[in-house]
Amino acid sequence: MSKKSYRPATQLVHAGQMRSNFAENAEALFLTSGFVYDNAEQAEATFKGEIEHYQYSRFGNPTVAMLEGRLAAIEGAEACRATATGMAAVHAAMLCQLHAGDRVVASRALFGSCHWIVSTLLPRYGIETVFVDGGDLTAWKQALSRRTAVVLLETPSNPMLDIIDLRAVADLAHTAGAMVIVDNVFATPLLQRPIEFGADVVVYSATKHMDGQGRVLGGAVLGSKHWIETVLQPFTRNTGPALSPFNAWVILKGLETMALRVKQSCQSAAALADHLAQAPGVRRALYPFRADHPQMALARAQMADGGTLVTFELEGGQAAAFKFMNALELIAISNNLGDSKSMVTHPATTTHMRIGAEERQRIGITDGTIRFSVGLEDVADLIDDIDRGLAALRG
Ligand SMILES: *Cc1c(COP(=O)(O)O)cnc(C)c1O
């Protein structure tokens, strides 16, 4: 089917589908590690690249290829490679192109493992890494005044929902010779398409909104056909972060409902942010589309909706945060996000424990900060549960 002419919700259901000669309606699950050849000549021609033929599922698999086709269509990217996890996607997107002596500039407020790759792993290989405050364009300008190979950033950021000006940073990065990689997990391709703002590569954890139902891990790297085929593909073929066809199939089915799920979660998240912002015991509630978010105008300029996460700060620090979380009956305590089930996280003692108090302070994570991933429950039940938690603080 011609994917370009269809709108995102339609692409999420149909794009990338390839039917076998059994004419199945749903995407087939090709749970096979290898493939066979009609004769030795066909095997030889396949390895020479003269014909297209699947060889081995580390290199490619039809179910995984359907997912890659669907993700490329929804992102508006030329090509996609799916990976076993979101971290495999981030790691591959960086390591496939970096060399000793290169320089990387990244926003400070990154997902914990992305922060570790930049701060700890890359320097081991002689790569210079620099962190900047994502919202500070002067800092980006200064950091990118020297030749740079890669820029990595995340917007909205985890967990403080800071917004980075994609267009401005991409322009500065390109002047410094850098390739821009955007971790677009929080926004999903439905709310933000970084390539339209100048990003070169977009990475995802498909574990989050794409599966969206807490079942499997997965990831994806999207970019130009030339870069994916000549730079990323040789790296992934030989280092092996391949996605299981089974997980690809689960994520394909997850994508079919993603537009509905994300829309509903955004609507509930906006209502919950408004509720939290005026509730006693809450110091502030952060939501990118609320008028009191410091970067609301930028968020509205580059995102289609405010997202599925709300971050808020309770008065009373860690003791209050723990009391609140322990009083919840419906909303789970979990470090995951982008799920149909609502979850809260206390970043200072879990996801952002390892970065240390000083770095947490720089990012704005206090001991009273709670990250709330809004799911698909009835919003009135979520508000009741939040009120139950807040009541425990007064009791
Ligand atoms: C979850 C997440 C990742 C890592 O994805 P995994 O699938 O857990 O490996 C990377 N970046 C962001 C922003 C995430 O939320």
The ligand as an SDF file (V2000), in Angstrom:
LIG
                    3D

 15 15  0  0  0  0  0  0  0  0999 V2000
   12.7960    3.3840   28.7030 C   0  0  0  0  0  0  0  0  0  0  0  0
   13.6070    4.4030   28.0350 C   0  0  0  0  0  0  0  0  0  0  0  0
   14.7990    4.0580   27.3760 C   0  0  0  0  0  0  0  0  0  0  0  0
   15.3400    2.6620   27.3700 C   0  0  0  0  0  0  0  0  0  0  0  0
   14.4770    1.7320   26.7970 O   0  0  0  0  0  0  0  0  0  0  0  0
   14.4840    0.1610   27.1910 P   0  0  0  0  0  0  0  0  0  0  0  0
   13.4940   -0.4200   26.2450 O   0  0  0  0  0  0  0  0  0  0  0  0
   14.1150    0.0540   28.6150 O   0  0  0  0  0  0  0  0  0  0  0  0
   15.8720   -0.3330   26.9490 O   0  0  0  0  0  0  0  0  0  0  0  0
   15.5110    5.0760   26.7560 C   0  0  0  0  0  0  0  0  0  0  0  0
   15.0900    6.3560   26.7920 N   0  0  0  0  0  0  0  0  0  0  0  0
   13.9480    6.7220   27.4200 C   0  0  0  0  0  0  0  0  0  0  0  0
   13.5410    8.1410   27.4200 C   0  0  0  0  0  0  0  0  0  0  0  0
   13.1690    5.7590   28.0620 C   0  0  0  0  0  0  0  0  0  0  0  0
   12.0490    6.1320   28.7000 O   0  0  0  0  0  0  0  0  0  0  0  0
  1  2  1  0
  2  3  1  0
  2 14  2  0
  3  4  1  0
  3 10  2  0
  4  5  1  0
  5  6  1  0
  6  7  2  0
  6  8  1  0
  6  9  1  0
 10 11  1  0
 11 12  2  0
 12 13  1  0
 12 14  1  0
 14 15  1  0
M  END
$$$$
